[in-house]
Amino acid sequence: MTFLMTISSPCQKPELATTMLKERIKAIDPCIEEDDPGLNHAVVLLASAVFGNDPATLASQTGYPLEFIEHIVIRLKVSQIWIGNTVDFSDWFQEGSPARA
């Protein structure tokens, strides 16, 4: 969770937050390539844990187009990661979770 706190300032440049998130994701999964679409999806997922689940906010904080964010929203809601106005990341940082790597 400490890592996520270092990018939580909404005044940072979007590309900085996105770069930091990508670096963290690559540390968790070293096989993921820069051109892998899953990398950008993971950035949105982690950014939502920091900035909340408002698509417009995520677009401004990541620099990704709003249309791209909205495309991901449906799956995050169906999987109950986004529930109402909250992001359920309670099990992401439990012992044994890849996010703790």
DAJO-V385916 format. One record per residue. N is the residue number from 0. SS is DSSP state (h for helix, s for strand, l for the rest). Layout:
N&SS ; N&SS
This chain:
0&l ; 1&h ; 2&h ; 3&h ; 4&h ; 5&l ; 6&l ; 7&l ; 8&l ; 9&l ; 10&l ; 11&l ; 12&l ; 13&h ; 14&h ; 15&h ; 16&h ; 17&h ; 18&h ; 19&h ; 20&h ; 21&h ; 22&h ; 23&h ; 24&h ; 25&h ; 26&h ; 27&h ; 28&l ; 29&l ; 30&l ; 31&l ; 32&l ; 33&l ; 34&l ; 35&l ; 36&h ; 37&h ; 38&h ; 39&h ; 40&h ; 41&h ; 42&h ; 43&h ; 44&h ; 45&h ; 46&h ; 47&h ; 48&h ; 49&h ; 50&h ; 51&l ; 52&l ; 53&l ; 54&h ; 55&h ; 56&h ; 57&h ; 58&h ; 59&h ; 60&h ; 61&h ; 62&l ; 63&l ; 64&l ; 65&h ; 66&h ; 67&h ; 68&h ; 69&h ; 70&h ; 71&h ; 72&h ; 73&h ; 74&h ; 75&h ; 76&h ; 77&h ; 78&l ; 79&l ; 80&l ; 81&s ; 82&s ; 83&l ; 84&l ; 85&s ; 86&s ; 87&l ; 88&l ; 89&l ; 90&l ; 91&l ; 92&l ; 93&l ; 94&l ; 95&l ; 96&l ; 97&h ; 98&h ; 99&h ; 100&l
